[in-house]
Amino acid sequence: MANTAARKARSYDPAKVRAALAAQTDALRTVVRGLCADPAAEELLAGPTRLGEWTVRELVAHLALQLAWAPAHLADPVEGRAALDLAGWVGGVGSLAELLDAGTRQYGAQAFAGPPAEVAAGFDAAADALLALLAGPEVRDERRRFEIRLGSMTLTDFLITRLVEAVVHADDLAAALGPAEFPHDRFALATVCRLLADAFAARVPGGAVELRVPPFAVVQAVPGPRHTRGTPPNVVEAAPLDWIRLATGRVGWAELADGPRLTASGERSDLSGYLPVLR
């Protein structure tokens, strides 16, 4: 796969993006409803997550806020902000961490501070709003722009960022609640793997290392001699969720290196200095 600074951006089928986001949202709703119906729901909602000081309640509030963002702001006036692509979003969203934290805490205090039944109802409202938007005519206009603090995106690209939120934070929720893995939509999981792999290749351009995330993505990255044929001298391979966790800083390179979930061969295959991709 070619990998240069001018590399053509990957395209995503808008209809498949909408269907995957709807499926991932439904799966999240099912998990949140089950959580809130548990006899130990109050204790579970107060439990810790791997996201700093956030509790499970705050994680659920953040997910609801992110899913409801498009329907809540679709009618906002366009201010003419600079164009923003998906790689720019991946590279820039970390700069908003403090704002996102403050917004989550405020939203959680307003809409998710009540008993578990109210938490479930609040999440249902956010999910319903997004699902109604995904089923409506507005999202079928591929020229439509959607502005966020970082810039102006196509609406389809913004919905892909919601896939990232829904997949990454669903995994956070699964990690907080127990050993069972979240039932991710396959296209959603594939899209997030590909986006993060492409963002990694764009951030660390080169051809010295082949990064494989079977069965979803293969990219070449890292400065050095470019591989052209035969077996690549430097190969990194990780399962989809492990790549997402590495790329978003949920796990460190040392936690997975030389284990069954990550293989890295070749003198240039240590990617620890280039991760995470999305902070």
C-alpha positions in Angstrom: 0.0 0.0 0.0 1.4 3.4 -1.0 2.2 5.6 1.9 3.4 9.1 1.3 2.5 12.6 2.6 0.2 13.0 -0.3 -1.5 9.6 0.2 -5.1 9.5 -0.9 -7.5 9.5 1.9 -9.5 6.3 2.3 -13.2 6.6 1.4 -16.1 5.2 3.4 -19.5 4.3 2.2 -21.9 6.8 3.8 -24.8 4.2 4.0 -22.6 1.7 5.7 -21.3 4.3 8.1 -24.9 5.2 9.1 -25.9 1.5 9.5 -22.8 0.7 11.6 -23.4 3.7 13.8 -27.0 2.7 14.3 -26.0 -0.9 15.2 -23.3 0.3 17.6 -25.7 2.7 19.2 -28.3 0.0 19.7 -25.6 -2.3 21.2 -24.6 0.4 23.6 -28.2 1.1 24.6 -28.6 -2.6 25.4 -25.5 -2.6 27.6 -26.5 0.6 29.4 -30.1 -0.7 30.0 -28.6 -3.9 31.5 -26.2 -2.0 33.7 -29.0 0.2 35.0 -31.3 -2.7 35.7 -28.7 -4.6 37.7 -29.5 -4.7 41.4 -26.0 -3.4 42.0 -26.5 -0.5 39.5 -25.7 2.3 41.9 -22.4 0.7 42.9 -21.5 -0.1 39.3 -22.2 3.4 38.1 -20.0 4.8 40.9 -17.2 2.4 39.9 -13.9 3.5 38.4 -12.9 3.4 34.7 -9.5 3.5 33.0 -10.2 7.1 32.0 -8.6 9.0 34.9 -11.1 10.1 37.5 -14.2 9.3 35.5 -16.7 6.9 37.0 -18.8 4.6 35.0 -21.7 7.1 35.4 -19.5 9.8 33.8 -18.4 7.5 31.0 -22.1 6.8 30.2 -22.8 10.5 30.3 -19.9 11.2 27.9 -21.1 8.5 25.5 -24.6 10.0 25.5 -23.3 13.5 24.9 -21.1 12.4 22.0 -23.9 10.3 20.3 -26.4 13.2 20.7 -24.0 15.9 19.4 -25.0 15.7 15.7 -28.8 15.8 16.2 -28.4 18.5 18.9 -26.2 20.8 16.6 -27.2 19.9 13.1 -29.1 23.1 12.7 -26.3 25.3 14.1 -25.3 28.1 11.7 -22.2 27.5 9.6 -19.5 30.0 10.5 -17.0 29.1 7.7 -14.4 27.3 9.8 -11.5 25.8 8.0 -12.0 22.4 6.4 -11.1 19.4 8.7 -10.5 15.9 7.5 -10.5 12.7 9.6 -6.7 12.7 10.0 -6.9 16.3 11.3 -9.6 15.3 13.8 -7.6 12.3 15.1 -4.6 14.6 15.4 -6.4 17.5 17.0 -9.1 16.1 19.3 -6.6 15.5 22.1 -6.2 19.3 22.4 -9.8 19.5 23.5 -9.4 17.0 26.4 -10.0 19.6 29.2 -13.0 21.0 27.4 -14.5 17.5 26.8 -13.9 16.6 30.5 -15.6 19.8 31.7 -18.5 19.3 29.3 -19.0 15.7 30.3 -19.0 16.6 34.0 -21.5 19.4 33.4 -23.8 17.2 31.2 -23.5 14.3 33.7 -24.5 16.6 36.6 -27.5 17.9 34.7 -28.9 14.8 33.0 -27.2 11.7 34.6 -27.0 12.4 38.3 -30.2 10.6 39.2 -31.1 7.0 40.0 -30.2 4.3 37.5 -33.6 4.4 35.8 -33.0 8.0 35.0 -29.5 7.3 33.7 -31.0 4.6 31.3 -33.7 7.1 30.2 -31.1 9.8 29.5 -29.1 7.4 27.4 -32.2 6.2 25.6 -33.0 9.8 24.7 -29.5 10.4 23.3 -29.7 7.1 21.3 -33.2 7.9 20.0 -32.1 11.3 18.8 -29.1 9.9 16.9 -31.1 7.0 15.4 -33.8 9.3 14.2 -31.2 11.5 12.5 -29.5 8.5 10.9 -32.9 7.4 9.5 -33.8 10.8 8.2 -33.1 12.7 4.9 -30.6 15.2 6.3 -27.7 12.8 6.5 -28.1 11.8 2.9 -26.8 15.1 1.6 -23.1 14.3 1.0 -22.2 17.9 0.5 -23.5 19.0 3.9 -20.9 20.4 6.3 -20.9 20.0 10.1 -18.8 22.4 12.2 -17.1 21.6 15.4 -14.5 23.5 17.4 -11.6 22.0 15.3 -13.1 22.9 11.9 -15.7 22.0 9.3 -16.2 18.4 8.3 -18.5 16.6 5.9 -21.4 15.2 7.9 -20.4 11.7 6.9 -16.9 12.3 8.3 -18.4 13.6 11.5 -20.5 10.5 11.8 -17.3 8.4 11.5 -15.9 10.3 14.5 -19.0 9.2 16.4 -18.1 5.6 15.4 -14.7 6.2 17.0 -16.4 7.5 20.1 -18.9 4.6 20.2 -16.3 1.8 19.6 -13.5 3.2 21.8 -15.7 4.1 24.8 -17.8 0.9 24.4 -14.5 -0.9 25.1 -13.8 1.4 28.0 -17.3 0.4 29.4 -16.6 -3.3 28.9 -13.2 -2.9 30.7 -14.9 -1.1 33.6 -17.8 -3.6 34.0 -16.2 -6.9 33.7 -14.3 -9.4 31.5 -16.9 -9.8 28.8 -16.0 -8.0 25.5 -18.5 -5.6 24.0 -20.5 -6.9 20.9 -19.1 -4.4 18.4 -20.6 -3.9 15.0 -18.1 -5.4 12.6 -18.1 -2.5 10.1 -17.8 0.0 13.0 -14.8 -2.0 14.4 -13.2 -2.2 10.9 -13.7 1.5 10.3 -12.1 2.6 13.5 -9.1 0.2 13.0 -8.6 1.6 9.5 -8.9 5.2 10.5 -6.4 4.8 13.3 -4.0 2.9 11.1 -4.2 5.5 8.4 -3.7 8.3 10.9 -0.6 6.5 12.2 0.8 6.1 8.7 0.2 9.8 8.1 1.8 10.9 11.3 4.8 8.6 10.9 5.3 8.5 7.2 7.7 6.0 5.7 7.9 2.4 4.5 10.2 0.7 7.0 7.4 -1.1 9.0 4.3 -2.9 7.9 1.5 -2.6 10.4 -1.1 -5.3 10.1 -4.5 -5.3 11.8 -6.1 -8.4 10.3 -8.5 -8.7 8.8 -9.1 -4.9 8.5 -6.0 -2.9 7.8 -2.4 -3.0 6.4 -0.3 0.2 6.2 3.4 1.0 5.8 4.9 3.6 8.1 8.1 4.7 9.9 11.1 6.3 8.2 13.7 4.0 6.8 14.2 1.6 3.9 11.0 0.9 2.1 9.9 -2.7 1.6 9.0 -3.6 -2.0 8.7 -7.3 -2.3 9.0 -10.6 -0.3 8.6 -10.8 3.4 8.8 -7.3 5.1 11.8 -7.0 7.4 9.8 -5.1 10.0 6.3 -6.3 10.8 3.9 -5.4 13.6 0.6 -7.3 13.9 -2.1 -6.8 16.4 -5.8 -7.9 16.8 -8.3 -5.2 16.1 -9.2 -4.3 19.7 -5.6 -4.4 20.8 -4.6 -2.0 18.0 -7.4 0.4 19.0 -6.3 0.2 22.6 -2.6 0.9 21.6 -3.6 3.7 19.3 -5.7 5.4 21.9 -3.4 4.9 24.8 -5.6 2.4 26.7 -2.7 0.0 26.9 1.0 0.6 26.5 3.3 -1.1 24.1 5.2 -2.8 26.9 2.0 -4.4 28.2 1.4 -6.3 24.9 4.9 -6.7 23.4 6.2 -10.2 23.1 2.8 -11.6 24.1 0.2 -13.5 22.1 -1.8 -10.4 21.3 1.0 -8.4 19.6 3.8 -9.6 17.4 6.7 -7.3 16.4 9.6 -8.5 14.3 12.6 -6.5 13.0 14.9 -3.9 14.4 12.5 -1.0 13.6 9.3 -2.7 14.8 9.2 -1.0 18.2 6.4 1.6 17.8 6.2 2.7 21.4 7.8 6.1 20.5 5.0 6.8 18.1 2.0 5.9 20.2 -0.7 6.8 21.0 -2.2 8.1 17.8 -5.4 9.5 19.3 -5.0 11.0 22.8 
